[in-house]
Amino acid sequence: MAGITDSPFRSFMKEMGAGIVISELVSAHGIRYGGERTLKLLNYSEAQRPVGMQIFGEDPQIMADAALFVQDLGADFVDLNFGCPVPKVVKKGAGSALLKDLTTMTHMISAIKRAIQIPLTIKIRTGWDQNQRTAHEIAQLAFDEGVAWVAIHGRTRAQGYSGLADWDFITEVKSRAKLPIIGNGDIQTAAEAISRLENSACDGVMIGRGALKNPWIFLECLEQWAEGARDFSHRLSKEERTSSYALNRLFSYITPSCDEQIQYIQLKKFASWYSTGFPGASKFRKDLFQSKGLEDVQSVISSYFSEIKNICQQDTRSEPFLMGGHG
């Protein structure tokens, strides 16, 4: 979720019922050199707790130093990214490259555990490719090193984001693991989240892309999970389930922390995702990206979402538009 799960987005997702939020991946080398853009990625608000900071890198000592920096910032836990498939990350020996170098992975986890007192978690893929699915071994080494949980995205690095997440394999890893396992991949609806949680016996599920077209997915999960609970207080009104309402709430977090140009970019980006599955979405996205400035884009958005407010969103999970490198 690089470029998405910044502090304003995490605050909005907490409002929308997310139990735990984690930052986008942050370079350990960037932390070491104190880059302004890197350090901004580590911003958070108290309302986001529990909040984790996700770091990546290839050098165990630099990663340990970065984890200590994150702890000193007051984060609730450190999350290590061993799943990123992006070539520029992998070529350096970071991200999913470590799925085939368990010796370095072990040294890294051990060094970080010695450096910090807060919980350490890791996110992985099922393996490097179909011939090197190392998730079972990683779950065991993570347990041995005192990791709090392992989140597993159900694809290999070779798959990227193509094909389907292998939940049977996630279930198999969970059945043998000695520590909590969080399942991740292709969860687009609350019903799917609950089904995956129940059928895999995972200790939790992680949602990425599903929240880009449906920001209410976490609250919907809670509603369905707590079906019949009289004291459930998160139910949404009809007005609160509209895309225009969601955009307004998201921008109440974005506006105080971003200049007008960033607001303009973010508004176009999220409005595009929120339009997915509604009639005329392709034309709307074209109009969005032809708009000139913040005031113009706000007018285009207001007009479109007022037209579709009583129309149901369709399932468009196979659209290439939402199948990029997210979640």
C-alpha positions, 0 to 999 in steps of 0.5 A: 500500500505504498503511497496510500497508507499515510497518516491521514488515510490511517486515521480515516481507516480507524474511524471506519473500524480498522482494528490495527493500522500499519504505515506504508513501507519505510526505508531503514536507510532513509531513516538512518540518513534522516530524509525529510520525506522518509521521516514524514512517512512515520507521522501518526496520531494518537487516535490511530493506536494501536499503530505499527510502522513497517520498515524494509532493508537488507542490512540487519544492523541498519534495520535494528537501528531503524526499529529502535528509532520507530520505538523511540517515536512511540509506535506500538509495534515494528512491522518488517516487510519481507513481502514487497515484490518491487524490483528496485527493492528486491535487487537490493536484497530487501523485501521478498528477496529475503524469502529465499535467504532465511539465514539473513532473515533470521539474523535480522529478526534477532538483531531487531529483537535485541534492540527493541522492547515493543512487539515485532511483527513480520509480513511475508508472501508464501515464498519466492516462487512455487518451488520455494514456498518457505512460509512454513519455515519462516513461521517456525523461525519467527516463533523461535525468535519471539515474533508476535505474529506473521502476516501472510499474503497468499501469493509468491513473489513471482506471482506479483499481484496476478492470479488468486491468493492461495488461502489453502496454503495460508490455512496449511501454514496456520495449522502448523504454526506456533504463533498467530497468523494473519491472512491476507489477499483478495478480500473485497467484502466483509462476507469474504473477510469473515469467511476467510477468518473462519475457514482458515482459522487464522487469528486475523485477516488483513485488508488492503485493496478492498478498502480502496473501493469500499472504505466501509469494509471494516465497519461492515466486518464488525457489523456482520461479526457482531450480528445481533449484538445490542451494544454494537455502536458502529452501524452506519446510516444510509448517508454515511455509506455514500462515497461523497460522505467517505471522501469528505471524511477522508479529506477532513484528515488530509486537508490540515496536513497537506498543501493544495497540490497534494490535496488535489492529487489525493482527491483525484486518486481516492475519488477514482477508487471510490467510483469503481463499480458504479455506472459511468466510472470510466468517463468519470475518471477521465473527467477527473484527470482532465480537471484543472485544480482543486476547485474544478476536481471538487465540482466534477466529483460532486456532480458524479457522486450525486448522480450515483448515490442511490445505485449499488456498487458492482463487484469489479475485482478483476478490473486491471484498474484495481490490480496494481501493487496494493495490499 
